[in-house]
């Protein structure tokens, strides 16, 4: 059957599952990512400051300054890579780079289209009012949004189930993988919208799989 649902263009989340995963490495990844968590703590403080500056920039100029946009995109990219490596997916054993760049060779990637113009009226309400329904949903997914990464909630539970599956069967269940990535995709779409990086309202739709849906793809 063909479903004519259009892809959510502004935010593109891509993930590729490692063909071979260590049976037991996932048990110690919480130690391995500590350096990333420390750096991300400070990066997300900067992210919040930049978002406040961008709020006033959009309010007066209808533009998100490109340098500030690129910085916030970099923080989201870094966070997604760390989450994908650790307990947001456990989809790769490749250690995440300490980088704000796109890192096209890493199996978890994120891109957000730069908006040439943003709405003055929306910037006043979208991050606290319009996004509330999504906040309620992703709080269940994540156990509550953390600053810079997410842990707990449904996503981490499913990732841990995948970890045990890898330990005992040497394979990551494919259906579980596409679901976990779909949940993370929803979180990242809301993060981009709430941080004023797009005016396109996130769809209430679970787009599963390692790649964004294609218009008219069979479901």
N, C-alpha and C positions, 0 to 999 in steps of 0.2 A: 504494500500500500504506500502511496506517495502522500506525504504531508507537507503542504506549502508553508511551513513555518520559516520565517527569515532568520538568519543568524544575527546575533547581537554584535553589530559591527565594531563599535568603539573599543571593546576590550576583547583581546584574543589570548586565550589560555591554552597552552600546548604542553602535553606530557607524553613521554615515551617510557614504557616499562622496560627495565633491564632484562635482557634475555636470561641472564643467570644472576641470582641474588644469593648472598651468603646466608646460610641457614641460621647463624647465630649473631651476626654483626648487629642486627637490629636491637639486641638486648643492651648494647653499650652505646648506642648512638646518642643517648641523652648526655653522656659524658663528652663525646666527640664534638657536639655542637655548642658546648658551653662558650668557647671563644666567639662564635657567631652571635649567641644570645647577648653577650656583653656589648659587642659592637652595635647590634641592632637596638639595644636599649637606648643608646645615645642617638642613633640615627632616627629613631622614632620620636624622640624629643624634638629633634630638628625638623622632622616631618610635620609635626603639629604646629610648630612655629611658622614654617613655610606655608602651611595651609591657611593660617590666620592672615598672613601677609597677602596671600593669593585672594582671600575673601574680599579684602578691601580693594585689591587691584581689579578684580572682576566687577565689583560694585561701581567703581568710578570709570573704568576703561573698557569693560566687557571682554577683557583678555586675561588669561592666566599666563604670566610671564614665562617665556619658553625655558629659561634656565631653571626656574623654580619647578616647572612642570617636569623637566627631565630629572631633577633631583628626586622628586617624590616618586616618579616612575621607577627610578633606580632602587629606592628603598622597598617598594612593593615587589620588584623583581627579586631582590636579595631575599626578602622574607619568603617568597614563594619557593625559591630554590631550597632554602633551609627547611621549610615545612615539608617539601616533597621528599627530601633526603631523610628527614626524621619522622616524627609521629603524626604528620599531616597526610602521609601517604605511604612512606617506606617503599617508594617506587624505584629507588636507585641506590647503589652503593658508592657512586662517584661523589667524592667530598665536594661540597659547594665552594665555589670560588669566593674570595673576599672582594666583591666587585659590585658596583652600581650599574655596570654596563649590561647590554643585552645577552652576552655570552651565548651565541647561537649554537654552540656545540654541546651545551649542557642539556640534559633530557627534560628539564622543566623550564618553560619559557613563558614570558608575559609581554604583551605589547598593548599600549593604549594609544589610540589615534589622537594626535594633538588637535584641539579645537581652535579654530581661528577666531571664533567668537562664542561667548557664553552669555546666558541670560542674566541680567541684573536682578530681575524679580525672583527667579528660581534660586539664585545663590543665597537669598535671605531665608529660604524655607526648606530646601531639599535635604540638607545635611541633618536636620533635627526633626522636621515634621514629615516630609514626604517619604523619607526612608524608614520611618518607624515600622511599617509592616514587615519590611525586609529584616530589620534588626531583630524582631521577634522570632523570625524563622531561623536566621543564622545563629542566634544565641543557642538554639537547640542543636544546630550542626556543630558548634564550636565549644559549647560550654561557657559561652560569653566571650566577646572579643577581647583579645589581649593586645597590648601595644607592641606591634611588630611581628607577632606570630600568634598562632592559635593552638591551644592544646585542651584536651578534654572534650566532652560532648560526643556526638555521633561519629564525627570524622575520625577522632583518635581511637574510638572503640573499634571501628571497622578496620583501621590501619593495624591495630594490634591483632585482630582476628587474622588479617593477612599475614602478619609476622609469624603467628603460630602455624598457619598453613604452610608457609615457606619452610619453617623448621622441620615439620613432620612429613611434608610431601615434596619438598624442593620445588614448589611452584606457587606463584601468586595467582589466585583464581581470577580469571579474566573478567568475569561479570562483576566481581568485587572491585577490581581496579577501575573499571569505567564508572562505577558508582562513586567511588572516592574522589576521582578527578572531577566528576560532575558537581559534587558538593563543594569542593574547593573553588571551582569555576564560579559558582553562585556567590561565594564569599568575596572573591576578588572583584567581581562585577559591582557588588554593593560597596566595597571599599573604594573603588574608583569613583563611583557616583557620590558617595558621602564626603569624599575629600575634594569635591568640586572639580574633578578632572574631566567630567563629561556632563552634558545635560540629558543624555539619553537614559531614560528610566530603565533600570534592570527588569527584565521579564521575570514573571513568576513561573519559571520553567526550569526543569532540571535537564540541562543538556549534558548528557553523559559522554564518556569517551575521551581519548587522548587528544583529539582534534576538535576544533569548532565545527558545529553542524553546517552542512551545505544546503542551500536553498533547494527544496524539493527532494531531499534525500529520503530514501525509504526508511520507514520506522516499523 
